Structures are given as structure tokens and as C-alpha cells.
Amino acid sequence: MTVSLVIAGLAALWWCAAVATFAASLSGALLQPRIQRRRATATQTPPVSLLMPVKMVDPGFARAQESAFRQDLPSYEVIVAAAERASPAVDAMRAMAARSPVPARLIVAPGIGAVSPKLDNLSAAFEAAAHDVVVTKDSNITFSPDTARVMLKSLVDGVGMVCAVPVAVRAESLAGAIEAILINRDARLLLTASASGKGFGVGKVMIFRRSDLERAGGVAAMRYTIAEDSAFSKGLAKIGLRTVFAENTVDQEIGARTLAAVYGRQARWAVIRRAEEPLTFAFEPVACPVPAALAAGLAAPLVGLAGWAAVLLTLAGWYAIEVAVTALKRWELRPWTPLAFLGRDAVLLTAWARAWFTREVIWAGGRRDVRDVLRQG
């Protein structure tokens, strides 16, 4: 057996693994709402404290934050958490609260010295919440009126936290479109994990019981990690409670982004993923079409195809199917979507490769060693 045949055979195996992974992610994303709906058997809607940390006026801020005051819930309060009494974001929230009949409060506190700025912001709000069931929502997430009510159906016995998968909306630049496709790729993979019975802490929207979190060690036990959503999930797992994804997704406002900001976020989370899950991180390129296309080119002689033809067929077919599934899910498509696909894959692969050579992450303007920010106190 020649070296070229061995390489072609290995490339064929890679291509088959990539296509199988892709097919599984597509089917899982399409089937997840129906599967999770059958699991979501909670029939009562408890009173809720909806906590919203604010710092900056993000894209779509007004739309996203006003949606919190329009929830179809029988009883809930809104608590806005901030580190300062006056800022454009805080002033906007005061005006929204004044217009709304929903009980609302502003909590301003210095925090507990948590590594995660969001957790630091929310710590006092957790203490002030009137209800046991808590919903947290980021300021770039827009709810539909039934978002919280539908998510609460998944808070059944044995479940400690319900998260919503974010889906990108309203990108206003090419870099924003790349960010949107990155987020929606993650959404597809998360929905597939959910369909197979798995759940992870994804902090854009979280629902949990404060009493459960206290049994897991409380907020103070989570303050040493940069990824508070993952810490919540792991803490609840230690007391026998699962994390699940709801059947409904939520809109994540994108707006105009810069390529540097998009790459910076991916680079940061690539380093964190490598530190937390080194084995699965090593195989992440299997889910990316560019390596699959290169593998197709190397394996093409086995089926009598020209290498360039196999590369083009793989890329064109992969992207065409992604567009079709995006349309079926009723997620946004833009004229620059095909170009954004290529940008997405370039960003992903570059961030993945970089993560093997650094342990540094940039978070809230500071440089930190990932081993420090992920340790549990």
C-alpha cells in the first residue's frame, strides 16, 4: 500500500466523520423542539424574579430590555442589576420601568469580587429577589411574550437549570453576519445536544431555583470562575440536578460588529474550551466544512474524481444544506450569507489553532491566565 493511498484513506474517513457529524447536527436541530416539548411536563407557572444585569447599551438594547416587561406570566418582578447609579444603560432602564405596570427595581451594588463581571453584577440582585424561581437575561437578548412561560415548562423534577439557545438576529455588517453565522452554528450544535438528552450552562438566559443554587454552594462558591453559566450547571450537577435546553430559542441582537471583536470573542472561548474539554476541543475541526473539503480533495482519487471538484462539491453542498436548514428553522438569511460562511470558518479555524499556543484570555479589558479564571474556589 502506497503512502498516497494511506493518506487518501485517512482523508476519506475524516470526510465521512465530518458528514456524519453535520447530518446529526442538522437533524437534531430540526427535531429538538418536538423532542423537548414532550419532556417539558411542568404544568404550574410559579412566580418569577427576572434579573437583568446592565452595563452598556448593546445593539438592540431598547428592544431587548423592553421585551422583559411584556412577559405572559401571572406573577413576576423585574430587577435591574448595575454597578453604578447613573449611565446611559441605567437611565434607559429607569425610563422603561417607569412606563411598565410590572413591579421593577434597580439594585446598585459593588459586587463580591467575582471574576465574572456579570456574576459580580448579579450577586446583590440574587439576594434581593422576592421569588425562589429566578430568570437571568443578558441585555442583548430579546424575548417573545411567551419565552419565560414556555421555558418554565422544562423546569421539572430532576432539572436544576433551564437555558435557552440564542439565535442571532439583525446583523448590520459583514462582520455582524459572520458573528451571526457563528452563533447559529453553535445553536445548531446545542439543539442537537439537547435532542440527545444533554444540556450545558449557556448564560444568555437561565432559569433556576435560588434554593437549589444555595444547596450547590451559592453565588460565592462560583465567584472564582469566568464562566458562571458552566459553574452553575456543574454545581447543580453535584447535587443531582440536570441542566436542559428549552424547546424555544431566544433572539440575540447582533447589530454592527467589527471583525476584530468577532475574532476576539472566538479566540477567548477557544482557549476556555481547550482548558475545560481538551479531548472534544481537539476534534472540533471535524464539524467544520473547510477541513472536510480538503479531506475530500485528498480522497477524491479513490472514487475517480478530480481533487478540485471534490473540494468544490463538498463546500457548495455543505453551505447549500446549511442555507436550507436555516430557512427551515426560520432563522435570518442575508445577501452576504455565502461570504459570511467562509468568514465564519476562517475565524473558527484560526481561533482553534491559536488556542493550542496560549493560555491567555482577555475578559472585561484585562488579560488573565485561563487556569486562574476557571478554578473553583
Secondary structure, DSSP 8 states (H G I E B T S, - for coil): --HHHHHHHHHHHHHHHHHHHHHHHHHHHHHHHHHHHHH--------EEEEEE--S--TTHHHHHHHGGG---SSEEEEEEESSS-SHHHHHHHHHHHH-SS-EEEEE------SSHHHHHHHHHHHH-SSSEEEEE-TTEE--TTHHHHHHTT--TTEEEEEEEEEEEEE-SHHHHHHHHHHHHHHHHHHHHHHTT-----TTEEEEEHHHHHHTTHHHHTTT-S-HHHHHHHHHHHTT-EEEEEEEEEEEEEES--HHHHHHHHHHHHHHHHHH-HHHHHTGGGG-HHHHHHHHHHHGGGGT--HHHHHHHHHHHHHHHHHHHHHHTT----TTHHHHHHHHHHHHHHHHHHHTT--EEEETTEEEEHHHHT---
